[in-house]
Amino acid sequence: LAAGIERTLDDAALQARLGKEGRKRIVDHFSWRNTAIGTQALYEEVLDASRRRAARLASR
């Protein structure tokens, strides 16, 4: 770990590349749009499960 940190501190090109890749990962995976899409999908999954359970209970 220490060697990796030292290498990163000593290599400006590596710092730039890691920074660029890190930013891309954040934008790709944690944007407000992706968060909203994931939240909506989760809500739909929960609602579908609730509806299935209600239908199952009603048919008893």
PQR file with spaces between the fields and no chain letter, atoms N, CA, C, O and H, PARSE charges and radii, in Angstrom:
ATOM       1  N    LEU     1       0.831   -1.192    0.000 -0.4000 1.5000
ATOM       2  CA   LEU     1       0.000    0.000    0.000 -0.0000 2.0000
ATOM       3  C    LEU     1       0.875    1.257    0.000  0.5500 1.7000
ATOM       4  O    LEU     1       0.652    2.187   -0.774 -0.5500 1.4000
ATOM       5  N    ALA     2       1.859    1.260    0.872 -0.4000 1.5000
ATOM       6  CA   ALA     2       2.752    2.422    0.960 -0.0000 2.0000
ATOM       7  C    ALA     2       3.473    2.659   -0.358  0.5500 1.7000
ATOM       8  O    ALA     2       3.624    3.801   -0.792 -0.5500 1.4000
ATOM       9  H    ALA     2       2.041    0.504    1.501  0.4000 1.0000
ATOM      10  N    ALA     3       3.920    1.580   -0.995 -0.4000 1.5000
ATOM      11  CA   ALA     3       4.625    1.719   -2.274 -0.0000 2.0000
ATOM      12  C    ALA     3       3.696    2.297   -3.338  0.5500 1.7000
ATOM      13  O    ALA     3       4.115    3.128   -4.144 -0.5500 1.4000
ATOM      14  H    ALA     3       3.797    0.652   -0.642  0.4000 1.0000
ATOM      15  N    GLY     4       2.450    1.865   -3.343 -0.4000 1.5000
ATOM      16  CA   GLY     4       1.481    2.389   -4.304 -0.0000 2.0000
ATOM      17  C    GLY     4       1.198    3.858   -4.089  0.5500 1.7000
ATOM      18  O    GLY     4       1.091    4.623   -5.048 -0.5500 1.4000
ATOM      19  H    GLY     4       2.109    1.190   -2.688  0.4000 1.0000
ATOM      20  N    ILE     5       1.076    4.256   -2.837 -0.4000 1.5000
ATOM      21  CA   ILE     5       0.861    5.671   -2.518 -0.0000 2.0000
ATOM      22  C    ILE     5       2.073    6.495   -2.936  0.5500 1.7000
ATOM      23  O    ILE     5       1.933    7.561   -3.534 -0.5500 1.4000
ATOM      24  H    ILE     5       1.163    3.635   -2.058  0.4000 1.0000
ATOM      25  N    GLU     6       3.250    5.998   -2.620 -0.4000 1.5000
ATOM      26  CA   GLU     6       4.477    6.716   -2.985 -0.0000 2.0000
ATOM      27  C    GLU     6       4.595    6.859   -4.500  0.5500 1.7000
ATOM      28  O    GLU     6       4.947    7.927   -5.001 -0.5500 1.4000
ATOM      29  H    GLU     6       3.364    5.131   -2.134  0.4000 1.0000
ATOM      30  N    ARG     7       4.303    5.787   -5.224 -0.4000 1.5000
ATOM      31  CA   ARG     7       4.373    5.834   -6.689 -0.0000 2.0000
ATOM      32  C    ARG     7       3.401    6.875   -7.233  0.5500 1.7000
ATOM      33  O    ARG     7       3.736    7.630   -8.145 -0.5500 1.4000
ATOM      34  H    ARG     7       4.017    4.919   -4.818  0.4000 1.0000
ATOM      35  N    THR     8       2.198    6.910   -6.670 -0.4000 1.5000
ATOM      36  CA   THR     8       1.203    7.881   -7.120 -0.0000 2.0000
ATOM      37  C    THR     8       1.658    9.305   -6.824  0.5500 1.7000
ATOM      38  O    THR     8       1.496   10.193   -7.662 -0.5500 1.4000
ATOM      39  H    THR     8       1.926    6.296   -5.928  0.4000 1.0000
ATOM      40  N    LEU     9       2.218    9.529   -5.657 -0.4000 1.5000
ATOM      41  CA   LEU     9       2.696   10.866   -5.301 -0.0000 2.0000
ATOM      42  C    LEU     9       3.842   11.323   -6.193  0.5500 1.7000
ATOM      43  O    LEU     9       4.008   12.521   -6.426 -0.5500 1.4000
ATOM      44  H    LEU     9       2.350    8.808   -4.976  0.4000 1.0000
ATOM      45  N    ASP    10       4.629   10.383   -6.690 -0.4000 1.5000
ATOM      46  CA   ASP    10       5.798   10.709   -7.507 -0.0000 2.0000
ATOM      47  C    ASP    10       5.511   10.792   -9.003  0.5500 1.7000
ATOM      48  O    ASP    10       6.391   11.187   -9.768 -0.5500 1.4000
ATOM      49  H    ASP    10       4.494    9.410   -6.501  0.4000 1.0000
ATOM      50  N    ASP    11       4.314   10.433   -9.439 -0.4000 1.5000
ATOM      51  CA   ASP    11       4.025   10.309  -10.875 -0.0000 2.0000
ATOM      52  C    ASP    11       2.834   11.189  -11.250  0.5500 1.7000
ATOM      53  O    ASP    11       1.681   10.806  -11.049 -0.5500 1.4000
ATOM      54  H    ASP    11       3.599   10.112   -8.817  0.4000 1.0000
ATOM      55  N    ALA    12       3.122   12.367  -11.796 -0.4000 1.5000
ATOM      56  CA   ALA    12       2.067   13.322  -12.151 -0.0000 2.0000
ATOM      57  C    ALA    12       1.123   12.757  -13.210  0.5500 1.7000
ATOM      58  O    ALA    12      -0.082   13.005  -13.155 -0.5500 1.4000
ATOM      59  H    ALA    12       4.059   12.678  -11.960  0.4000 1.0000
ATOM      60  N    ALA    13       1.651   12.008  -14.166 -0.4000 1.5000
ATOM      61  CA   ALA    13       0.800   11.425  -15.207 -0.0000 2.0000
ATOM      62  C    ALA    13      -0.163   10.404  -14.598  0.5500 1.7000
ATOM      63  O    ALA    13      -1.332   10.346  -14.979 -0.5500 1.4000
ATOM      64  H    ALA    13       2.630   11.807  -14.210  0.4000 1.0000
ATOM      65  N    LEU    14       0.322    9.613  -13.670 -0.4000 1.5000
ATOM      66  CA   LEU    14      -0.530    8.640  -12.987 -0.0000 2.0000
ATOM      67  C    LEU    14      -1.605    9.356  -12.174  0.5500 1.7000
ATOM      68  O    LEU    14      -2.760    8.931  -12.161 -0.5500 1.4000
ATOM      69  H    LEU    14       1.271    9.660  -13.361  0.4000 1.0000
ATOM      70  N    GLN    15      -1.233   10.429  -11.503 -0.4000 1.5000
ATOM      71  CA   GLN    15      -2.211   11.211  -10.740 -0.0000 2.0000
ATOM      72  C    GLN    15      -3.323   11.717  -11.658  0.5500 1.7000
ATOM      73  O    GLN    15      -4.506   11.621  -11.332 -0.5500 1.4000
ATOM      74  H    GLN    15      -0.295   10.774  -11.514  0.4000 1.0000
ATOM      75  N    ALA    16      -2.927   12.251  -12.801 -0.4000 1.5000
ATOM      76  CA   ALA    16      -3.907   12.785  -13.749 -0.0000 2.0000
ATOM      77  C    ALA    16      -4.825   11.683  -14.260  0.5500 1.7000
ATOM      78  O    ALA    16      -6.040   11.866  -14.330 -0.5500 1.4000
ATOM      79  H    ALA    16      -1.966   12.329  -13.067  0.4000 1.0000
ATOM      80  N    ARG    17      -4.248   10.546  -14.616 -0.4000 1.5000
ATOM      81  CA   ARG    17      -5.045    9.433  -15.136 -0.0000 2.0000
ATOM      82  C    ARG    17      -6.014    8.906  -14.079  0.5500 1.7000
ATOM      83  O    ARG    17      -7.189    8.681  -14.369 -0.5500 1.4000
ATOM      84  H    ARG    17      -3.261   10.398  -14.560  0.4000 1.0000
ATOM      85  N    LEU    18      -5.525    8.710  -12.865 -0.4000 1.5000
ATOM      86  CA   LEU    18      -6.390    8.214  -11.793 -0.0000 2.0000
ATOM      87  C    LEU    18      -7.505    9.212  -11.479  0.5500 1.7000
ATOM      88  O    LEU    18      -8.646    8.820  -11.236 -0.5500 1.4000
ATOM      89  H    LEU    18      -4.571    8.892  -12.630  0.4000 1.0000
ATOM      90  N    GLY    19      -7.170   10.492  -11.485 -0.4000 1.5000
ATOM      91  CA   GLY    19      -8.184   11.520  -11.250 -0.0000 2.0000
ATOM      92  C    GLY    19      -9.256   11.511  -12.319  0.5500 1.7000
ATOM      93  O    GLY    19     -10.448   11.586  -12.020 -0.5500 1.4000
ATOM      94  H    GLY    19      -6.243   10.810  -11.683  0.4000 1.0000
ATOM      95  N    LYS    20      -8.823   11.418  -13.575 -0.4000 1.5000
ATOM      96  CA   LYS    20      -9.765   11.400  -14.697 -0.0000 2.0000
ATOM      97  C    LYS    20     -10.661   10.160  -14.632  0.5500 1.7000
ATOM      98  O    LYS    20     -11.875   10.261  -14.809 -0.5500 1.4000
ATOM      99  H    LYS    20      -7.854   11.357  -13.818  0.4000 1.0000
ATOM     100  N    GLU    21     -10.065    8.997  -14.379 -0.4000 1.5000
ATOM     101  CA   GLU    21     -10.838    7.756  -14.298 -0.0000 2.0000
ATOM     102  C    GLU    21     -11.787    7.769  -13.098  0.5500 1.7000
ATOM     103  O    GLU    21     -12.911    7.276  -13.186 -0.5500 1.4000
ATOM     104  H    GLU    21      -9.079    8.916  -14.236  0.4000 1.0000
ATOM     105  N    GLY    22     -11.332    8.330  -11.984 -0.4000 1.5000
ATOM     106  CA   GLY    22     -12.189    8.420  -10.804 -0.0000 2.0000
ATOM     107  C    GLY    22     -13.389    9.313  -11.042  0.5500 1.7000
ATOM     108  O    GLY    22     -14.507    8.981  -10.648 -0.5500 1.4000
ATOM     109  H    GLY    22     -10.418    8.730  -11.913  0.4000 1.0000
ATOM     110  N    ARG    23     -13.159   10.442  -11.686 -0.4000 1.5000
ATOM     111  CA   ARG    23     -14.271   11.344  -11.995 -0.0000 2.0000
ATOM     112  C    ARG    23     -15.262   10.687  -12.927  0.5500 1.7000
ATOM     113  O    ARG    23     -16.472   10.809  -12.736 -0.5500 1.4000
ATOM     114  H    ARG    23     -12.250   10.711  -12.006  0.4000 1.0000
ATOM     115  N    LYS    24     -14.759    9.983  -13.945 -0.4000 1.5000
ATOM     116  CA   LYS    24     -15.646    9.296  -14.887 -0.0000 2.0000
ATOM     117  C    LYS    24     -16.500    8.262  -14.159  0.5500 1.7000
ATOM     118  O    LYS    24     -17.694    8.137  -14.432 -0.5500 1.4000
ATOM     119  H    LYS    24     -13.777    9.884  -14.101  0.4000 1.0000
ATOM     120  N    ARG    25     -15.901    7.533  -13.247 -0.4000 1.5000
ATOM     121  CA   ARG    25     -16.648    6.519  -12.490 -0.0000 2.0000
ATOM     122  C    ARG    25     -17.769    7.163  -11.665  0.5500 1.7000
ATOM     123  O    ARG    25     -18.891    6.658  -11.623 -0.5500 1.4000
ATOM     124  H    ARG    25     -14.931    7.634  -13.025  0.4000 1.0000
ATOM     125  N    ILE    26     -17.453    8.269  -11.021 -0.4000 1.5000
ATOM     126  CA   ILE    26     -18.463    8.964  -10.217 -0.0000 2.0000
ATOM     127  C    ILE    26     -19.597    9.453  -11.111  0.5500 1.7000
ATOM     128  O    ILE    26     -20.768    9.251  -10.790 -0.5500 1.4000
ATOM     129  H    ILE    26     -16.541    8.679  -11.055  0.4000 1.0000
ATOM     130  N    VAL    27     -19.263   10.088  -12.220 -0.4000 1.5000
ATOM     131  CA   VAL    27     -20.286   10.611  -13.133 -0.0000 2.0000
ATOM     132  C    VAL    27     -21.131    9.469  -13.696  0.5500 1.7000
ATOM     133  O    VAL    27     -22.354    9.585  -13.772 -0.5500 1.4000
ATOM     134  H    VAL    27     -18.311   10.252  -12.481  0.4000 1.0000
ATOM     135  N    ASP    28     -20.488    8.369  -14.092 -0.4000 1.5000
ATOM     136  CA   ASP    28     -21.209    7.242  -14.692 -0.0000 2.0000
ATOM     137  C    ASP    28     -22.107    6.514  -13.698  0.5500 1.7000
ATOM     138  O    ASP    28     -23.194    6.064  -14.062 -0.5500 1.4000
ATOM     139  H    ASP    28     -19.495    8.275  -14.030  0.4000 1.0000
ATOM     140  N    HIS    29     -21.670    6.396  -12.463 -0.4000 1.5000
ATOM     141  CA   HIS    29     -22.393    5.546  -11.515 -0.0000 2.0000
ATOM     142  C    HIS    29     -23.180    6.305  -10.454  0.5500 1.7000
ATOM     143  O    HIS    29     -24.101    5.744   -9.861 -0.5500 1.4000
ATOM     144  H    HIS    29     -20.788    6.762  -12.167  0.4000 1.0000
ATOM     145  N    PHE    30     -22.844    7.547  -10.206 -0.4000 1.5000
ATOM     146  CA   PHE    30     -23.458    8.241   -9.085 -0.0000 2.0000
ATOM     147  C    PHE    30     -24.056    9.593   -9.465  0.5500 1.7000
ATOM     148  O    PHE    30     -24.167   10.481   -8.620 -0.5500 1.4000
ATOM     149  H    PHE    30     -22.096    8.002  -10.688  0.4000 1.0000
ATOM     150  N    SER    31     -24.435    9.750  -10.715 -0.4000 1.5000
ATOM     151  CA   SER    31     -25.066   11.002  -11.124 -0.0000 2.0000
ATOM     152  C    SER    31     -26.490   11.044  -10.563  0.5500 1.7000
ATOM     153  O    SER    31     -27.048   10.014  -10.185 -0.5500 1.4000
ATOM     154  H    SER    31     -24.344    9.028  -11.401  0.4000 1.0000
ATOM     155  N    TRP    32     -27.065   12.241  -10.513 -0.4000 1.5000
ATOM     156  CA   TRP    32     -28.446   12.359  -10.043 -0.0000 2.0000
ATOM     157  C    TRP    32     -29.382   11.553  -10.933  0.5500 1.7000
ATOM     158  O    TRP    32     -30.334   10.943  -10.447 -0.5500 1.4000
ATOM     159  H    TRP    32     -26.611   13.078  -10.820  0.4000 1.0000
ATOM     160  N    ARG    33     -29.113   11.551  -12.233 -0.4000 1.5000
ATOM     161  CA   ARG    33     -29.974   10.801  -13.161 -0.0000 2.0000
ATOM     162  C    ARG    33     -29.943    9.311  -12.835  0.5500 1.7000
ATOM     163  O    ARG    33     -30.994    8.677  -12.731 -0.5500 1.4000
ATOM     164  H    ARG    33     -28.340   12.047  -12.627  0.4000 1.0000
ATOM     165  N    ASN    34     -28.753    8.751  -12.675 -0.4000 1.5000
ATOM     166  CA   ASN    34     -28.647    7.322  -12.367 -0.0000 2.0000
ATOM     167  C    ASN    34     -29.234    7.003  -10.996  0.5500 1.7000
ATOM     168  O    ASN    34     -29.832    5.943  -10.809 -0.5500 1.4000
ATOM     169  H    ASN    34     -27.899    9.266  -12.760  0.4000 1.0000
ATOM     170  N    THR    35     -29.068    7.906  -10.044 -0.4000 1.5000
ATOM     171  CA   THR    35     -29.659    7.706   -8.725 -0.0000 2.0000
ATOM     172  C    THR    35     -31.180    7.684   -8.823  0.5500 1.7000
ATOM     173  O    THR    35     -31.831    6.843   -8.203 -0.5500 1.4000
ATOM     174  H    THR    35     -28.582    8.766  -10.196  0.4000 1.0000
ATOM     175  N    ALA    36     -31.744    8.598   -9.595 -0.4000 1.5000
ATOM     176  CA   ALA    36     -33.198    8.643   -9.772 -0.0000 2.0000
ATOM     177  C    ALA    36     -33.706    7.385  -10.468  0.5500 1.7000
ATOM     178  O    ALA    36     -34.731    6.831  -10.072 -0.5500 1.4000
ATOM     179  H    ALA    36     -31.215    9.281  -10.098  0.4000 1.0000
ATOM     180  N    ILE    37     -33.003    6.932  -11.494 -0.4000 1.5000
ATOM     181  CA   ILE    37     -33.403    5.715  -12.206 -0.0000 2.0000
ATOM     182  C    ILE    37     -33.372    4.514  -11.261  0.5500 1.7000
ATOM     183  O    ILE    37     -34.301    3.706  -11.252 -0.5500 1.4000
ATOM     184  H    ILE    37     -32.170    7.382  -11.816  0.4000 1.0000
ATOM     185  N    GLY    38     -32.325    4.398  -10.478 -0.4000 1.5000
ATOM     186  CA   GLY    38     -32.215    3.291   -9.528 -0.0000 2.0000
ATOM     187  C    GLY    38     -33.288    3.345   -8.452  0.5500 1.7000
ATOM     188  O    GLY    38     -33.841    2.315   -8.069 -0.5500 1.4000
ATOM     189  H    GLY    38     -31.571    5.055  -10.485  0.4000 1.0000
ATOM     190  N    THR    39     -33.586    4.552   -7.962 -0.4000 1.5000
ATOM     191  CA   THR    39     -34.622    4.714   -6.946 -0.0000 2.0000
ATOM     192  C    THR    39     -35.986    4.340   -7.507  0.5500 1.7000
ATOM     193  O    THR    39     -36.768    3.658   -6.843 -0.5500 1.4000
ATOM     194  H    THR    39     -33.136    5.390   -8.274  0.4000 1.0000
ATOM     195  N    GLN    40     -36.273    4.780   -8.721 -0.4000 1.5000
ATOM     196  CA   GLN    40     -37.545    4.443   -9.356 -0.0000 2.0000
ATOM     197  C    GLN    40     -37.672    2.932   -9.543  0.5500 1.7000
ATOM     198  O    GLN    40     -38.732    2.364   -9.280 -0.5500 1.4000
ATOM     199  H    GLN    40     -35.639    5.334   -9.260  0.4000 1.0000
ATOM     200  N    ALA    41     -36.619    2.289   -9.987 -0.4000 1.5000
ATOM     201  CA   ALA    41     -36.649    0.836  -10.180 -0.0000 2.0000
ATOM     202  C    ALA    41     -36.903    0.124   -8.855  0.5500 1.7000
ATOM     203  O    ALA    41     -37.657   -0.849   -8.808 -0.5500 1.4000
ATOM     204  H    ALA    41     -35.758    2.751  -10.201  0.4000 1.0000
ATOM     205  N    LEU    42     -36.287    0.596   -7.795 -0.4000 1.5000
ATOM     206  CA   LEU    42     -36.497   -0.011   -6.478 -0.0000 2.0000
ATOM     207  C    LEU    42     -37.941    0.180   -6.025  0.5500 1.7000
ATOM     208  O    LEU    42     -38.558   -0.763   -5.531 -0.5500 1.4000
ATOM     209  H    LEU    42     -35.675    1.386   -7.833  0.4000 1.0000
ATOM     210  N    TYR    43     -38.487    1.380   -6.184 -0.4000 1.5000
ATOM     211  CA   TYR    43     -39.886    1.629   -5.812 -0.0000 2.0000
ATOM     212  C    TYR    43     -40.818    0.708   -6.591  0.5500 1.7000
ATOM     213  O    TYR    43     -41.739    0.126   -6.018 -0.5500 1.4000
ATOM     214  H    TYR    43     -37.985    2.147   -6.585  0.4000 1.0000
ATOM     215  N    GLU    44     -40.581    0.572   -7.897 -0.4000 1.5000
ATOM     216  CA   GLU    44     -41.432   -0.288   -8.716 -0.0000 2.0000
ATOM     217  C    GLU    44     -41.350   -1.740   -8.255  0.5500 1.7000
ATOM     218  O    GLU    44     -42.362   -2.440   -8.220 -0.5500 1.4000
ATOM     219  H    GLU    44     -39.833    1.045   -8.362  0.4000 1.0000
ATOM     220  N    GLU    45     -40.169   -2.186   -7.909 -0.4000 1.5000
ATOM     221  CA   GLU    45     -39.988   -3.554   -7.421 -0.0000 2.0000
ATOM     222  C    GLU    45     -40.756   -3.770   -6.114  0.5500 1.7000
ATOM     223  O    GLU    45     -41.413   -4.795   -5.938 -0.5500 1.4000
ATOM     224  H    GLU    45     -39.347   -1.618   -7.938  0.4000 1.0000
ATOM     225  N    VAL    46     -40.670   -2.809   -5.208 -0.4000 1.5000
ATOM     226  CA   VAL    46     -41.374   -2.920   -3.928 -0.0000 2.0000
ATOM     227  C    VAL    46     -42.883   -2.885   -4.143  0.5500 1.7000
ATOM     228  O    VAL    46     -43.612   -3.669   -3.535 -0.5500 1.4000
ATOM     229  H    VAL    46     -40.136   -1.975   -5.351  0.4000 1.0000
ATOM     230  N    LEU    47     -43.356   -1.989   -4.998 -0.4000 1.5000
ATOM     231  CA   LEU    47     -44.791   -1.905   -5.265 -0.0000 2.0000
ATOM     232  C    LEU    47     -45.311   -3.178   -5.923  0.5500 1.7000
ATOM     233  O    LEU    47     -46.385   -3.662   -5.566 -0.5500 1.4000
ATOM     234  H    LEU    47     -42.763   -1.353   -5.492  0.4000 1.0000
ATOM     235  N    ASP    48     -44.569   -3.720   -6.870 -0.4000 1.5000
ATOM     236  CA   ASP    48     -44.980   -4.970   -7.519 -0.0000 2.0000
ATOM     237  C    ASP    48     -45.072   -6.104   -6.505  0.5500 1.7000
ATOM     238  O    ASP    48     -46.028   -6.879   -6.529 -0.5500 1.4000
ATOM     239  H    ASP    48     -43.696   -3.327   -7.159  0.4000 1.0000
ATOM     240  N    ALA    49     -44.102   -6.207   -5.629 -0.4000 1.5000
ATOM     241  CA   ALA    49     -44.119   -7.257   -4.605 -0.0000 2.0000
ATOM     242  C    ALA    49     -45.315   -7.066   -3.678  0.5500 1.7000
ATOM     243  O    ALA    49     -45.962   -8.038   -3.287 -0.5500 1.4000
ATOM     244  H    ALA    49     -43.325   -5.578   -5.610  0.4000 1.0000
ATOM     245  N    SER    50     -45.605   -5.827   -3.330 -0.4000 1.5000
ATOM     246  CA   SER    50     -46.741   -5.535   -2.457 -0.0000 2.0000
ATOM     247  C    SER    50     -48.055   -5.900   -3.143  0.5500 1.7000
ATOM     248  O    SER    50     -48.949   -6.466   -2.514 -0.5500 1.4000
ATOM     249  H    SER    50     -45.079   -5.038   -3.647  0.4000 1.0000
ATOM     250  N    ARG    51     -48.171   -5.581   -4.413 -0.4000 1.5000
ATOM     251  CA   ARG    51     -49.391   -5.922   -5.167 -0.0000 2.0000
ATOM     252  C    ARG    51     -49.569   -7.432   -5.274  0.5500 1.7000
ATOM     253  O    ARG    51     -50.678   -7.944   -5.123 -0.5500 1.4000
ATOM     254  H    ARG    51     -47.445   -5.121   -4.924  0.4000 1.0000
ATOM     255  N    ARG    52     -48.473   -8.143   -5.536 -0.4000 1.5000
ATOM     256  CA   ARG    52     -48.557   -9.608   -5.622 -0.0000 2.0000
ATOM     257  C    ARG    52     -48.987  -10.198   -4.286  0.5500 1.7000
ATOM     258  O    ARG    52     -49.805  -11.116   -4.239 -0.5500 1.4000
ATOM     259  H    ARG    52     -47.572   -7.727   -5.659  0.4000 1.0000
ATOM     260  N    ARG    53     -48.441   -9.676   -3.222 -0.4000 1.5000
ATOM     261  CA   ARG    53     -48.797  -10.173   -1.885 -0.0000 2.0000
ATOM     262  C    ARG    53     -50.265   -9.887   -1.590  0.5500 1.7000
ATOM     263  O    ARG    53     -50.969  -10.752   -1.068 -0.5500 1.4000
ATOM     264  H    ARG    53     -47.776   -8.930   -3.261  0.4000 1.0000
ATOM     265  N    ALA    54     -50.734   -8.688   -1.916 -0.4000 1.5000
ATOM     266  CA   ALA    54     -52.136   -8.334   -1.680 -0.0000 2.0000
ATOM     267  C    ALA    54     -53.061   -9.239   -2.491  0.5500 1.7000
ATOM     268  O    ALA    54     -54.089   -9.685   -1.983 -0.5500 1.4000
ATOM     269  H    ALA    54     -50.162   -7.985   -2.339  0.4000 1.0000
ATOM     270  N    ALA    55     -52.706   -9.513   -3.743 -0.4000 1.5000
ATOM     271  CA   ALA    55     -53.525  -10.390   -4.584 -0.0000 2.0000
ATOM     272  C    ALA    55     -53.553  -11.804   -4.017  0.5500 1.7000
ATOM     273  O    ALA    55     -54.593  -12.461   -4.021 -0.5500 1.4000
ATOM     274  H    ALA    55     -51.871   -9.150   -4.156  0.4000 1.0000
ATOM     275  N    ARG    56     -52.419  -12.261   -3.534 -0.4000 1.5000
ATOM     276  CA   ARG    56     -52.335  -13.605   -2.948 -0.0000 2.0000
ATOM     277  C    ARG    56     -53.209  -13.691   -1.694  0.5500 1.7000
ATOM     278  O    ARG    56     -53.907  -14.685   -1.492 -0.5500 1.4000
ATOM     279  H    ARG    56     -51.574  -11.727   -3.530  0.4000 1.0000
ATOM     280  N    LEU    57     -53.173  -12.671   -0.866 -0.4000 1.5000
ATOM     281  CA   LEU    57     -53.981  -12.664    0.352 -0.0000 2.0000
ATOM     282  C    LEU    57     -55.471  -12.557    0.033  0.5500 1.7000
ATOM     283  O    LEU    57     -56.300  -13.165    0.710 -0.5500 1.4000
ATOM     284  H    LEU    57     -52.606  -11.864   -1.029  0.4000 1.0000
ATOM     285  N    ALA    58     -55.809  -11.786   -0.995 -0.4000 1.5000
ATOM     286  CA   ALA    58     -57.213  -11.615   -1.377 -0.0000 2.0000
ATOM     287  C    ALA    58     -57.806  -12.898   -1.943  0.5500 1.7000
ATOM     288  O    ALA    58     -59.014  -13.113   -1.849 -0.5500 1.4000
ATOM     289  H    ALA    58     -55.135  -11.292   -1.545  0.4000 1.0000
ATOM     290  N    SER    59     -56.984  -13.741   -2.521 -0.4000 1.5000
ATOM     291  CA   SER    59     -57.489  -14.973   -3.140 -0.0000 2.0000
ATOM     292  C    SER    59     -57.700  -16.095   -2.127  0.5500 1.7000
ATOM     293  O    SER    59     -58.175  -17.170   -2.493 -0.5500 1.4000
ATOM     294  H    SER    59     -56.002  -13.566   -2.598  0.4000 1.0000
ATOM     295  N    ARG    60     -57.365  -15.868   -0.891 -0.4000 1.5000
ATOM     296  CA   ARG    60     -57.527  -16.920    0.136 -0.0000 2.0000
ATOM     297  C    ARG    60     -58.941  -17.076    0.572  0.5500 1.7000
ATOM     298  O    ARG    60     -59.236  -17.914    1.424 -0.5500 1.4000
ATOM     299  H    ARG    60     -56.980  -14.994   -0.594  0.4000 1.0000
